Amino acid sequence: MATSTGTVKWFNETKGFGFIEQDNGPDVFAHFSAINGSGFKTLLEGQKVQFTVSQGQKGPQASDIEVIV
């Protein structure tokens, strides 16, 4: 699968999910379990990220999410 890039639209760390606005495509669902790394996994609004898009039960979702530094 191809890697996509985008910007975190919003992420609720209490509920553990949010959405990423793709640079080229529709918004995708982001779940904390798809964030690469260890410890407390969260994303901040406006962060640039890269990820792969897969088809989830309710539409496109991000997997292998990494923050672009």
C-alpha positions in Angstrom: 0.0 0.0 0.0 1.1 3.5 -0.7 2.0 5.9 2.0 -0.2 9.0 2.3 0.4 12.3 4.1 -2.0 14.6 5.9 -2.7 16.9 8.8 -4.5 15.9 12.0 -7.9 17.5 11.9 -8.8 16.6 15.5 -8.0 13.9 17.9 -9.8 13.1 21.2 -7.2 11.5 23.5 -9.9 10.6 26.0 -11.8 8.6 23.5 -8.7 7.5 21.6 -9.7 8.5 18.1 -10.0 11.4 15.6 -9.6 12.3 11.9 -6.7 13.1 9.6 -7.2 15.4 6.6 -5.3 13.8 3.7 -3.3 16.0 1.4 -4.8 14.2 -1.6 -8.1 12.5 -0.7 -10.9 12.3 1.8 -10.6 12.5 5.6 -9.6 9.2 7.3 -10.4 7.8 10.7 -7.5 7.6 13.1 -7.5 5.2 16.1 -4.8 5.4 18.8 -3.9 1.8 18.3 -2.7 2.7 14.7 -0.2 5.2 16.0 3.4 3.9 15.8 5.5 4.3 19.0 5.4 3.4 22.6 3.8 4.9 25.7 0.8 7.1 25.6 -0.3 7.4 22.0 -2.0 10.6 20.9 -2.0 13.1 18.1 -2.2 16.9 18.2 -4.4 19.0 16.0 -2.4 20.4 13.1 0.4 17.8 13.3 1.7 16.5 9.9 1.6 12.7 9.7 2.2 9.9 7.2 0.2 6.7 7.2 -1.3 4.0 5.0 -5.0 4.0 4.2 -7.0 0.8 4.6 -10.8 0.2 4.4 -12.4 -0.1 7.8 -15.9 -1.1 8.8 -17.2 2.5 8.4 -14.9 3.8 5.7 -11.3 4.7 5.1 -9.0 4.5 8.1 -5.3 5.3 8.8 -2.8 2.6 9.9 0.9 2.8 10.6 0.5 6.5 11.6 3.8 8.3 12.1 4.3 12.0 13.0 6.5 13.9 10.5 9.1 15.9 12.4 
